[in-house]
Every structure is written in structure tokens, then in C-alpha cells.
Amino acid sequence: MQRPRRLRKNPVVREMIAETRLSKDMFIYPYFVVPGNGVIHPIDSMPGINHFSTDTLLKDVEKGLTLGVNKIMLFGVGDEKSEDAKSACSENSLVPVAVRALKKNFGDDLFVVTDVCVCSYTTHGHCGIMKDDYIQNDLSVDLIARMALNHAQAGADMLAPSDMMDGRVAAIRGKLDASGFVNTAIMSHATKFASAYYGPFREAADCAPNKGDRKTYQMDFRNGTEAIREALLDESEGADILIVKPALAYLDIISKLKQNSDLPIACYNVSGEYSMIKAAAQRGWIDEQKVVMETMHAFARAGASIITTYHIRDIVENNWM
């Protein structure tokens, strides 16, 4: 008779043989940057998450650094919107201004990733240039590459294009290299699905489409093989890290991608996944700590070595790890 329970007898032996382990080094914490000064504005649909102006962002990041949260991802909310999303490429837009302030204050102690997408900068809320009610791929790629260069020039350590246009990783890599930013990395949202889990984020980032949906450019959630093809195309174009987004409903994609690529695999634990746990915990229906940590281990077990999540401050502040 086989007795696997021998190795579950007590916490000491369970810790000794644990196959999946988490560390603070795996996590990236997202921030939403808004105009103004002294702004800390709670986001109703994402309990515990706030909009920050640059000055309050610096204070919150400094607090996070004392806890070991040294990797962040920035989203800008509140810049001028237009049909051509021109403010996305301005050196005075919210993200590059915040990046310069962060790097000035914290230097290499803080690793800054920026979201590269124009949905918060367009009047229609889509992730590219729209003509004849259709998102134009090549015009959008040129715009996104210029936005990426703008962030790199401000001092971003890594760029995370999330638009899902064909060829955008190659365009960004080419523009960065030609401009001398050969060491600026690209963490591509390689398989970003057209998902209902983004609802709270769209409130937080003010980026919901005002007509239609994003299914002509984001991934069809029914297609696993196509998802791997999309990711490997980004790898061939020069991506340094591949993201699967959302994460919880796509553990199979994380696992398959880990088996098919030698690049580091990341996942984005998105707003809807976060808010469902928060809402259930607030009602006493689940144990928040246990559910969060089970979820984080699931991501790592599936193959993600990098996890972007809104839960990380709760994890480190409450010593859940």
C-alpha cells in the first residue's frame, strides 16, 4: 500500500516538500495616476485601491518599498482624450511625469513598468485609432510605439503593451533600439482576452468603449491554441516577458505557455478577480487571506513566475506569506 499522507503529517514536513513557493520578488503592484495634488481617491468597485496624484503616489510607493514592494505598474487616468489619442505621446502626460518623479526619488530601488495602451486617451475608449467603426491596426501600432518611446524617455524600466494590435512588439522594439533604449524591456500582454473580468478596471481607468466591444483585437476566450500562437509571435518580435491576462480563468493558458516558451511567464490578476474576493470577504462568505494565498499559489503552480496583482499590499502588510 502506498501512503502519500506520510508527507502531510505535520506543517514541518509539508513545508519541506512544498512544490510551489511564493516570494515578494514575484509581485508587481498596479497604480492609477490622476491629475492634481494631494489626491487619494478610493475606487468604489475596487476596495482598498485608490487613484493617486503624483505627490501622494510618491508617498505610497515609499511606504510600499519599506515592505518590499519594489515593482509597480502605472496607468494614467485623466489626460486629454481625443480621436487620435495625441496626449498619450506627450512628455507632459501623467505617466511620464510620474515616472520621472519616481525615478528621481527612488532610482534603481524601484522598478517601474508602464502600461502602453491608448484606451484612456481616446474619446471612443478603444485601444487604437478608429476609422469606419473599425480599429485600424497599422495606424494604431505607430501610435503605440511612439507612446512606448515616450515612457522609455521618461525613465520607465519596462514597457507593458496591452493593446493586442498585430506587430506592435516588433514596432516598439525597433523604435526603442533605434533611439538608444536597447536595455528597456518589453513585458507584452501577449494573450489578453476579451474578458468580462475587466469591469472594475474600466471604471478605475475611465476606459470603457462607448460603442462596440474589443473582440476584434483582444483574444477570443474560447481559443487556447490561438492564444499560444499569439504569445509566440510576441516572443519572435522581441518580447522579454509574456503576460497572460486575466489569470484565474486562464490557468490552462499559463501552463501551456510555460511549456511552449523559454521566456518568463507573467500573469495579471485583474480587477474583477480582485473585487470578487474583496466583496465576498466583506460579506463574511470567505476567508480572504486563505482564498488570496490559494489563488496566488495557483498562478505560480500553473507556471507564472511574475504576478501582477492588487492583493500584494494586503499580502505584505498583513504578513500573509
Summary of the structure (lengths in Angstrom):
residues: 321
radius of gyration: 19.6
end to end distance: 35.3
largest distance: 69.6
contacts: 1078
relative contact order: 0.13
helix: 46%
strand: 19%
